[in-house]
Amino acid sequence: MSTIMLELPDEVLLRALRRLPMRRRKELLRKLEEPVTPMVKGVQAVELDRLIGLIAVGGDALEDSERLCDIAN
């Protein structure tokens, strides 16, 4: 399944929801109230060695986050 991220103004979202039948709106609202279960992906123990060094522990968290932000932009 693919995911598409959309940012909509509240009014556009409300207008779209108002077009749905009341029953469907209630179903969607019920789903919004359900707790979100995070997706967790496990790996086999033999694969853990490949993960070593992907992140650094310690150092300057502010500097690291600014560097990552610069890379993303």
C-alpha atoms as a printed R data frame, in Angstrom:
   type eleno elety resid chain resno       x       y      z
1  ATOM     1    CA   MET     A     1   0.000   0.000  0.000
2  ATOM     2    CA   SER     A     2   1.321   3.451 -0.901
3  ATOM     3    CA   THR     A     3   0.927   6.529  1.240
4  ATOM     4    CA   ILE     A     4   0.377  10.026 -0.061
5  ATOM     5    CA   MET     A     5   0.767  12.961  2.315
6  ATOM     6    CA   LEU     A     6  -1.629  15.862  1.750
7  ATOM     7    CA   GLU     A     7  -1.855  19.176  3.520
8  ATOM     8    CA   LEU     A     8  -5.308  20.670  3.209
9  ATOM     9    CA   PRO     A     9  -6.790  23.818  4.663
10 ATOM    10    CA   ASP     A    10  -9.417  22.971  7.292
11 ATOM    11    CA   GLU     A    11 -12.209  24.366  5.135
12 ATOM    12    CA   VAL     A    12 -11.350  22.087  2.203
13 ATOM    13    CA   LEU     A    13 -11.290  19.051  4.478
14 ATOM    14    CA   LEU     A    14 -14.579  20.016  6.126
15 ATOM    15    CA   ARG     A    15 -16.227  20.585  2.739
16 ATOM    16    CA   ALA     A    16 -15.103  17.118  1.605
17 ATOM    17    CA   LEU     A    17 -16.339  15.484  4.817
18 ATOM    18    CA   ARG     A    18 -19.715  17.205  4.513
19 ATOM    19    CA   ARG     A    19 -20.189  15.533  1.126
20 ATOM    20    CA   LEU     A    20 -20.004  12.096  2.747
21 ATOM    21    CA   PRO     A    21 -23.109  10.396  4.099
22 ATOM    22    CA   MET     A    22 -23.530  10.859  7.857
23 ATOM    23    CA   ARG     A    23 -22.908   7.149  8.478
24 ATOM    24    CA   ARG     A    24 -19.527   7.298  6.724
25 ATOM    25    CA   ARG     A    25 -18.542  10.476  8.619
26 ATOM    26    CA   LYS     A    26 -19.318   8.754 11.911
27 ATOM    27    CA   GLU     A    27 -17.192   5.745 10.889
28 ATOM    28    CA   LEU     A    28 -14.252   8.021 10.096
29 ATOM    29    CA   LEU     A    29 -14.613   9.922 13.374
30 ATOM    30    CA   ARG     A    30 -14.638   6.628 15.256
31 ATOM    31    CA   LYS     A    31 -11.412   5.631 13.508
32 ATOM    32    CA   LEU     A    32  -9.816   8.937 14.490
33 ATOM    33    CA   GLU     A    33 -10.557   8.216 18.141
34 ATOM    34    CA   GLU     A    34  -8.888   4.783 18.031
35 ATOM    35    CA   PRO     A    35  -5.355   4.679 19.436
36 ATOM    36    CA   VAL     A    36  -2.636   4.692 16.801
37 ATOM    37    CA   THR     A    37  -0.497   1.577 16.796
38 ATOM    38    CA   PRO     A    38   3.063   2.327 15.723
39 ATOM    39    CA   MET     A    39   4.515   0.198 12.946
40 ATOM    40    CA   VAL     A    40   7.486  -1.727 14.277
41 ATOM    41    CA   LYS     A    41   9.765  -3.724 12.051
42 ATOM    42    CA   GLY     A    42  11.946  -6.307 13.710
43 ATOM    43    CA   VAL     A    43  15.188  -7.737 12.437
44 ATOM    44    CA   GLN     A    44  16.883 -11.046 13.041
45 ATOM    45    CA   ALA     A    45  19.660 -10.976 15.646
46 ATOM    46    CA   VAL     A    46  22.237 -11.894 12.985
47 ATOM    47    CA   GLU     A    47  21.429  -8.626 11.173
48 ATOM    48    CA   LEU     A    48  22.185  -6.395 14.170
49 ATOM    49    CA   ASP     A    49  25.887  -6.138 13.290
50 ATOM    50    CA   ARG     A    50  24.932  -4.278 10.098
51 ATOM    51    CA   LEU     A    51  23.175  -1.640 12.209
52 ATOM    52    CA   ILE     A    52  26.264  -0.720 14.217
53 ATOM    53    CA   GLY     A    53  27.384   2.823 13.494
54 ATOM    54    CA   LEU     A    54  24.164   4.044 11.895
55 ATOM    55    CA   ILE     A    55  23.649   6.509 14.728
56 ATOM    56    CA   ALA     A    56  26.108   8.125 17.084
57 ATOM    57    CA   VAL     A    57  25.383   8.326 20.784
58 ATOM    58    CA   GLY     A    58  26.778  11.344 22.551
59 ATOM    59    CA   GLY     A    59  28.164  14.489 21.007
60 ATOM    60    CA   ASP     A    60  26.261  17.703 20.470
61 ATOM    61    CA   ALA     A    61  22.606  16.957 19.763
62 ATOM    62    CA   LEU     A    62  21.873  20.577 18.752
63 ATOM    63    CA   GLU     A    63  24.745  20.607 16.264
64 ATOM    64    CA   ASP     A    64  23.716  17.215 14.885
65 ATOM    65    CA   SER     A    65  20.080  18.249 14.447
66 ATOM    66    CA   GLU     A    66  21.064  21.519 12.737
67 ATOM    67    CA   ARG     A    67  23.367  19.608 10.360
68 ATOM    68    CA   LEU     A    68  20.572  17.158  9.492
69 ATOM    69    CA   CYS     A    69  18.153  20.044  8.972
70 ATOM    70    CA   ASP     A    70  20.620  21.721  6.603
71 ATOM    71    CA   ILE     A    71  20.989  18.490  4.630
72 ATOM    72    CA   ALA     A    72  17.192  18.120  4.346
73 ATOM    73    CA   ASN     A    73  16.813  21.649  3.014
